[in-house]
Amino acid sequence: MNRFNEVKDLILALEGDFDKFYDKKNQAAGTRVRKGMQELKNLAQEIRVEVQNVKNQG
């Protein structure tokens, strides 16, 4: 469940930047959102590979 918590923590960390970008039209927050979403994408890919490896071993 540690990996799941990493995903949740990353999303929660981005919440303020989402608010600033969409509600207050802060462009710098949009850059941080894009960066965070890229990190989320990379983390998701790592988890997918990890799950596939565990599945193939057992």
N, C-alpha and C positions, 0 to 999 in steps of 0.2 A: 504493500500500500504506500510505500515511500514515494514511488514514482507518481502515483496519483496525487499525493500531497504536493509534489513539485509542480504539477500542472495547476492545481488549485491556487497555490501561492503565487505563481506567475500571473494568473488571471486576476487575482485580487490586487496584485501590485499595479496592474494596468488600469484598474477601475477609475482612479482619479484622473488619469490622462484621457481616458475615454470621455469623461464628463467635461473636462476642459476643452477637448477638441470639438465634440458635437454640440455642447450647449453654449460654450463661451467663444467658440471659433478660434481657439488658440492654435496657431499653425505649428509651433514648436511641440505642443502636446501630440499633434498628429504624427510628427516624426517619431516621437517616443512610442506611440501606439504601433506604428509600422515596424519599428525595431523589435518591440515586444512580441508582436505577432510572428515575426520571423523566428524568434527564439522559441516560441510555442510550436511552430511548425517543425523546427529541428528537434525539439524535445519529443514531439509526437513520433517522429520518424525513428528516433533512438528507441523509444518504447516499443514501437511496432517490430523492430528488428529483434529486440530482447524477447518479446513474447513469442515470436516465430522460432527463435533458437530454443527456448524452453519447451515449446510445443514439440519441436522435432526431436528433442532429447528424450522425452518421456513418452 
